[in-house]
Amino acid sequence: MAVKWEWENATAGAVAGFATVAIMHPLDVVRTRFQVNDGRISNLPSYKNTPNAIFTIARSEGSRGLYAGFTPAVIGSSISWGLFFFFYSRAKKRYSRDEEDKLSPGHHLAAAAEAGALVSHGAIQFTAYEELRKLLVDFKSEKAKTKDVEVLNSLDYTFLGASSKVAAILFTYPVQVIRSRLQQRPNQNGVPRYADSFHVIKETARFEGLRGFYKGITANLLKNVPASAVTFVVYENVLKVFNLTRKKD
């Protein structure tokens, strides 16, 4: 039964990962284009804001531009979220002595960290998600005079998925900007723009300040916060379907 439950977690995670990329991929394209453009390279496209970027890409490149790189993204998302939830559920079961045992923040962090290598900033997000989830369950259970986890609904999962993602993005976004600029490396007269990570940090801080490390974060939040909400709403509801099916059996 435990093995079946772990694969149900994996299936729910894979379905959620597919749905998330299918809905949110255009904003990921916009985010990447904002990140790699610091405004000093004339041959790179320039956009005023996120809506303008979406409109410009759609007009000049069509849907293929907005969904550039969709296939590897959706495959990677489905596999990584499926594996993440699989290993995360296994780790939680290992740390929990029984089904009624509530894990500590340290245990949630450890469980998420074990699976977090498969998903960017997973440890931070899942720790925040689980801690907020416990608080919300306790609050609603106290009001309803019950300790049933089913007191949570899709609106609750939307809040949990979104708020936990915001926390993770604020912590990790500067690293993503640095990585993106290193990957692109626009050249001037054949010379690489950035020598290494420290060079990126120095140049960004000098010419753009703190805002440079969060450039494109609006598109990132618009894409990833709703995406996280979709992921957890789909994931939790798919698990509910599995639970209902198991009870009928």
Residue pairs with C-beta under 8 A, 6 or more apart in sequence:
2 93
5 89
6 86
6 89
6 90
6 93
7 86
8 238
8 239
8 242
9 85
9 86
9 88
9 89
9 239
10 82
10 83
10 85
10 86
11 82
11 238
12 85
12 234
12 235
12 236
12 238
12 239
12 242
13 81
13 82
13 83
13 84
13 85
13 86
13 235
14 78
14 79
14 81
14 82
15 78
15 234
15 235
15 238
16 81
16 230
16 231
16 232
16 234
16 235
16 238
17 74
17 77
17 78
17 79
17 80
17 81
17 82
17 231
18 74
18 77
18 78
19 230
19 231
19 234
20 77
20 81
20 227
20 228
20 230
20 231
20 234
21 28
21 70
21 73
21 74
21 77
21 78
22 74
23 226
23 227
23 230
24 223
24 224
24 226
24 227
24 230
25 66
25 67
25 69
25 70
25 73
25 74
26 54
26 57
26 66
26 67
27 50
27 54
27 219
27 220
27 222
27 223
28 73
28 223
29 57
29 65
29 66
29 67
29 68
29 69
30 47
30 50
30 53
30 54
30 57
30 216
30 219
30 223
31 216
31 219
31 220
31 223
32 180
32 216
33 45
33 47
33 53
33 57
33 216
34 47
34 50
34 53
34 215
34 216
34 219
35 176
35 177
35 180
35 181
35 215
35 216
36 44
36 180
36 181
36 183
36 184
36 186
37 44
37 45
37 46
38 181
38 204
38 207
38 208
38 212
38 215
39 46
40 207
41 186
41 188
41 193
44 186
45 56
47 53
47 56
49 218
50 218
50 219
50 222
53 219
54 66
57 65
57 66
58 65
58 66
61 68
80 118
80 119
81 119
81 231
83 115
83 118
84 115
84 116
84 118
84 119
84 122
85 115
85 235
86 115
87 114
87 115
87 118
88 111
88 112
88 114
88 115
88 126
91 110
91 111
91 112
91 114
91 115
92 103
92 107
92 108
92 111
95 103
95 107
95 110
95 111
96 103
96 107
102 134
103 111
103 130
105 127
105 130
105 131
108 126
108 127
108 130
108 131
109 123
109 127
111 126
112 122
112 123
112 124
112 125
112 126
112 127
112 130
113 123
115 122
115 126
116 122
116 123
116 126
120 172
120 176
121 168
121 169
121 171
121 172
122 168
124 167
124 168
124 171
124 172
125 164
125 165
125 167
125 168
125 228
126 164
128 163
128 164
128 167
128 168
129 160
129 161
129 164
129 232
132 160
132 163
132 164
133 152
133 160
136 152
136 156
136 159
136 160
137 149
137 151
137 152
140 151
140 152
140 156
141 147
141 148
141 151
144 151
150 240
152 236
154 233
154 236
154 237
157 229
157 232
157 233
157 236
157 237
158 229
158 232
158 233
159 229
160 232
161 228
161 229
161 230
161 231
161 232
161 233
162 225
162 226
162 228
162 229
164 228
165 224
165 225
165 227
165 228
165 229
166 221
166 225
169 217
169 220
169 221
169 224
169 225
173 213
173 214
173 217
173 220
174 213
174 214
176 220
177 204
177 212
177 213
177 214
177 215
177 216
178 197
178 200
178 201
178 204
178 213
181 193
181 194
181 200
181 204
182 194
182 196
182 197
182 200
185 192
185 193
185 194
186 193
187 193
194 200
194 203
204 212
204 213
205 212
205 213
208 215
